[in-house]
Amino acid sequence: MKPVLLIDFGSTYTKVTAVDVESEALLGTASSYTTVQTDIGEGLQNALNLLEEKTGKLEFAERYACSSAAGGLRMITSGLVPELTAEAAKQASLGAGAKVIRVFSYELTKKDVEEIVQSRPDMILLTGGTDGGNSECILANAKRLSIVEPICPVVIAGNRNCADECAELLDKWETHVCENVMPRFNELNIEPAQQQIRQIFLNRIIQAKGLSKAAELISGILMPTPAAMMAAMELLSEGTKTEPGIGELVAVDLGGATTDVYSIADGMPTQANTIVKGLMEPYAKRTVEGDIGMRYSIWGIVEAGGIDRVSQLSGIEPQRAKEMIQYLSEHTDTLPQDEEWENLDFALASLAVETAVARHAGTIEQVYTPMGLAYSQKGKDLTPVKRVVVTGGAIIHTKRTGQIAAHSLQNPSQPASLRPIDAKFLVDRKYILAAMGLLGQYYPDIAVRIMKKELVEAYE
């Protein structure tokens, strides 16, 4: 036996997963409250004690961890125009596992810079202009930032012809210059920026988040938790040289404050005579709906879906539903107490999944051209995707997982939404996906095989 410990320091819970890499088996999982305000090692030890009750005492050969504790990796991005470099910067940040708290376009104003300083981000991603293209915007933004006291590292990933000059302007700041996120018009190049963001996370953010003590207990904190999730989804979808994956997929991670959606899919048009509008989409894409969550962002679900839909899905009168939702927003640790509360959670989870996947997926509309009827597509066409992976407390701790997951599919009432049409639902019942993203950094074949074994099918 060769036990490996995988740790996820979450904002609310510290989750631990033990696997035996020799027998390629999941040994057990456990979780405890994250104690980031005192000593994060306390929460870890509590989780390990619970794990030991299930597995017996284990001598771990290796320990790896990811973290989203204390709000995760909070980033601000700045680009030239919203539809192009600003969007490319956002995709680079989200794909690296960051939580994008603000996206700025065009030249920063004095008020914008004041807002950035007050936000106290962990990192700033400064972009703008294709290589050899516009340089005025990113230079002006670097100059604006240079007049305030440094607050965090800055990653410069814009027009290569002026990147070094930007770094010189920001000589008081910790700067990192990497390749342009959009070197040519409508061409994404986000991986170099993502690698740089993750490296800064390792070198600096660990200490800022109070994780340096815990780092002594483990082999290494590899990445932000959402980046581990992305790594797991890519592995599960694409497989390795020796272990096949399951093909294109969509994944939904429904949390208390946010809902993350991942798609590992081509997303190119499936409808004939279709023109793609806007920035080309990355094959591996992550979006975060910061206003959609089961507790902290519960009113965002109601605002998006409407109280009448909540009432319809739950069978609870609108006024009573509002009262219950208000209670949950004020008592965020509340779990369903009886059938009525379970029905409300079902309705909220269903609408959260529906809203988040609809925002992540592309849209299509009819347009009339001199050549006749055609279609205009914005975003990814996910209609051919045959696998939807779901995780998150409200999804995995219910018997109605399949019914909730079904809200990720295309709805006849929203024909313009390019969500999957017909897919099999796989549920992460034991909460292992982030752990498998970690494991996959060292044992990719084993991580794929464990996921294929442990993810169970959910039916409507």
N, C-alpha and C positions, 0 to 999 in steps of 0.2 A: 504493500500500500504506500502511495505517495500523496498525502493530503495537501491540498492547496487552499488557502483562505482568501476569499474575495470580499472586500468591504466597500460599502457604499455609505459615505457620510452624508445623509440627506439633511434638509433643513429641519425636518420634524423627527424622522427616525434614522437611526444608524442600522443598516441591514447587513447581515453577514451570511455568506454562503460558503459551504465547504464541499469540495469535490475531490475525488480520488482520480488522479490523472492516469494511474496505471490501469484501473478497471473501467475508466471513463464513466464514473457513476457520480450522481449527486448524493452527497452524504447527509446533508441537512441544511436548513435555513433558519434564521431567527432575527428578531429586530428588537430594538429598545430606543427610548427617547434620546435624541442627540443632545449632548450637554455642551454645546459650543460656547455658552455664556460662562461656564466655569472651566472645566477641563474636559476636552472632547474625548480623552481617554477613558473617562468614567462611563460614558454611554457605550463605548466600544466594549469595555470589560463586562458591562451588564448584558450586552448582546451575546458575548462569547460564553458567559455563564449559562444563558438560556440554550445556546447551541450545544453546549457540552451535555446538558440534560437529555438531549435527543440523540447525540452521536457517541456519547462517552468521551473520555479524554483523548485528544488527538495532538500529536506533535507535528505541527505544520512545517512542511519543507520550504514553502514559499508563501508570502503574504503580499497581496496587491490591493490597491484601493483607488476609488474615484470619489469625488465630492461635489455636492451642490450646497453644502452647509453655509449658513449666514447669507443666503440669497444667491449663491452661485457666483458665476463669473459675470459681473455687470459691465456691459460695454456700451459706449457711445460711438456711433459711426457718422462720418461726414463725407459727402460726395458732391459731384457737380450737379447732376440733374436727377430728380427722383426716380425716373424710369430706367436709368442706366447705371452710372457709377455708384449712386447712393444705394440702389437696389443690389448691385454686385457686392458692395461692402456689407450690406445686411446679410446676404446669403453666406458670405465668407464667415461672418461672426456666428451666425446660427449654426452653420455646419461644424464649427469648431467647438460647439457646446456652450456658447455664451448666451446670456440673457440680454438682449438689446433693449436698453431702456429709453433710447432716443435716437432718431435718425435725422441728421441735418442735411439739407441740400443747398447748393449755391454758396455764396460767401457768408461766413459767420458774422453776425452782428455783435455789438458790444453786449447786448442783452443775452444773446445765445451763449456767449462765453461765460457770462455770469451764471447762467443756468447749468452749464457744464460743471463749473467749479462747485456749485451748491449740490449737484447730484453725486459728487464724489465717486465717479466710476472707477472700476478696477483697471480699465484700459480704454484707450481711444484709438480707433482705426481711421486714419486720414487718407482719403482717396480723392480722385478727381482727374479727369482727362485721360484720353488714350495716349499711348507712347508717341511723342512728337506732336500731340494735339494741344488742347487748352492747358495752360500752365498758370494762368492768372489766379484762378479760383483756389487751388490747393496752396499756392504761395501766400495768398492773402490770408487763408485760414491758419497756416503755420505762423504767420506774423501776428495774427490776433492772439493765438495761444501763447506766443512767446513773451507777451507782456504781463502774464499772470504767473504766480508761483506754481511750479510743477506739482501735480497732484497724483499722477499715475504714469505708467509707460505709454508711449505713443508708437503705434505701428504705422509706418508710412508705406502705402501700397498704391500709389497713383502714377501719374506720368513720369516715366523713368528719366526724362530729360531734365527734371527739376527736383527729383527726390532727394539728392544729396544737398541741394540748396535748402530744402525744407528742414533737413536734419541740422544744418548749420544755424538756421534761424531758431531752432528749438534746442540750442546747445545746453541750456540749463535742465532740460527734460531728459529722461531716459528714452532714447529713440531706437527704433529698429527698422531698417529699410529692407523691404523685400519686393518681389516682382509685382507689377501692376495687376490689380484684380480684373481689369478690363483693358488689355494691351491694344486691342483693336475693337472697332465699333461692334457692339453686340456679341463680343466673344468673352466668355468667362474664363478666368484663370485664378481660381480662389484657393487652390490647395497650398501654394507657398505661404499665403497670409494665414491660413488655418494652422499650418505647422508652427509658424512663429507665435501665434496666439497661444497655442497649447504649451509651447516651450516657456513662455513668460509665466503662464499659469503654474508650471512646475517650479520655476526658479523663484518666483516672488509671491504669488497669490497664496500659496500654501501657508506662508508665515502670517500674512495679513488676515487669514481666516482662522487663525488659532490652531492650525493643524500640525505645527512643527513638532509638538510633543508626540503626537500620534505617529509622525513619520519615523520616529525611532523604533516603533513597534513593528514596522512593516518593511517589505523589500522596496516599495516605491509607490507614491501616489501618482498615477499615470496621467489622469485626464479628468476634466469635468464630467459629471455623471451623464449629461446629455450626449457628450462625445462618445462615451462608452456605449450608450444606447445606439447611436448611429453606427458605431463599429460593429455591434452585434447584428443590426439589421442588414448591413452590407454583407457580413459573413453568411448570415442565414440565407440571404437572397442569392448571392453569387457563388458561395462555397469556396473551396480551395482547389489546388491542382489535383488533389487525390480524393476529395470529398465533395460531391455535388451539392449545390444549394437547392432551394425550393423555387427559384425563379422570382420574377418581379413581385413586389409586395407593397402594401401600405400598412403602417403601424400607428396605433393611437395609444398615447400614454396619458390617461386622465387623472389629473391630480386635484388637490384641494384648492390651489391658487391658479394654476395654469393647465392648459391642455396642449401637449406636444404632438405633432403629427409628422411622420416620416414617410417618404416615398422613395423606394429604390426601383426606378422605372424610367424607361426611355421618354415617355410622355409625348412622343411625336403624334401628329394627327393620324387618326384612323379613318376619318371621313374624307372622301375624294373632294377635290376642288377646295382645299382648305389653305388659307394663308395664316401663318403664325405672326402674331403681333407682339411687340415688346421684346424684352431681353430673353435670350435662350435660357431655358431652365437647366439646373444641374441634374445629373442622373440621380445622385443621392441628395435629397432635399429634406430640410427640416424647417418647420414653422412652429412658432409658439404663440398661442392665443392667451395673452396675459389677462384678458377680461373674462375668460371662461374657465371656471373651476368649481368643484363641488361644495366648497365652503367659503373660502376667502373671496372668491369671485362669483358667488352664487347668483347675485343679482344680474351679472352679465349674461348668464344663461337665460334668465327670464326676459331680459331686454332683447336678446337675439331671437328667442323662440316665441315669446309672448306668453302671458299668463294663461290664455285660453288653451294653448297647446299643452302647457304643464297640466292644466285641469283635465284635458281630454285624455292624455296618456296615463295620468295617475288615478283618474276617477274621483278626484277630490274637488269640491266646490272651489271656485277661484278665490273667494275671500278667505276660506280656511287654508288654502294653499299658500296665500300671501303671508298669513300669520305664522305658518310653519317655517316658511323660507326665512322670514325675519328672525325667528328663533335660531335657525341654523347659522345665519350670518353672524349672530352674536355669541353662539356657543359652537365654535368651529370644530371641537373635538367630539361632537355628538355623533353617535352611530345609530342606525335605525333601531327603534325600540319595539315596534310591532308592525303588523301588516300595513297600516296606513303610512307609517314612515318609510317602510320599504318601497311602497308604491310611489311615494314622492321621489325617493332617490332614483328609482327606475326611470321616472319621467325626466328628471334633471340630467341623469347620465346619458340618456338617449338623445336629448336635445344638445348636450355638450358635444357628443360625438358627431352628430349631424352637422352642427355649426362649424366645428373645427375642421372636419374633412372637406366640407363645402368651400371653406376659405382657402384650404391648401390646394385643392384641385383647380384645374383650369375651367374656363368657360368658353362657350362657342355661341356665335350668333350668325344669322343669315345676313348676307350683304349682296347687293345687286351691282354688278359690274357691266361694262360694255359687252362682255362675253357671256353674260347671263348670270344665273344664280350661283353664288359661291358662299364660302363660310369663313369666318374670321375667328381664330382661336387665340386666346390669351392664357398663358400658363400651361400646365401639363394635362394631357389627355390620359386619364387613368382608367378609362372604361374597360380596357382589356385585362386589367390586373385581376388575378384569380386567388390571391391570398391577402387577408386582412388580419394582422396580428394586434391583439388588444391586451393592455395591462393597466394597472391602477386599481386602488382599493375598491372603488365603487363598482368596478367591472368584475374583479376576480372574486370578491366575497359576496356573490349573489348567484342564485340558480337561473337568473334570466340573462346571463352573459350573451347568449346568441341573439336574443331579441334586441339588446342594447347595441351590439356590434352591427346588426342589420341596418341601423340608421346611418352607417357609413356608406351605404350603397345608393346608387342613383334613384331619385324619387321622381315619379311621373309628373308631380306638381312643380318640379324644378328641372325642366328638360335641358336648360342651358348649362347645367352643372356637369362637369366631366368626371364624376365619381365612378368607382367600379360598378359594373352592371350586375355581375354574378360572381361571387367570391366565396371561398371557404374561410371560416373564422377559426383562428388559432388563438388560444388564450394562455397567457403567461401566469398560470394559476399559482406558481410558487415564487413569483417575483424574482426571476433569475436573469433577466435580459441584460441589465447593466453589468452584472457579474460575468456573464458570458462575453461581453465586449472586452472586459479586462482580461479574462482567460485567453481570449483569442489573440492577444498581443504576443503570447508565448506558446500557446497550444491551439492554433487555429482549427486543425482537423477535429480535435477533441471537442472544442467549443461548438462546432457545427453539429457534431453527432449528438451531443447532450441536448442542444436546443431541439433538434428534430425528434428526440425521444421524449422530452419533457413538455413541449408545447402541445396541448391537447385540443382537439377539435370541439368547438362549441356549436350547438345547433339552435336554430330559431325556435 
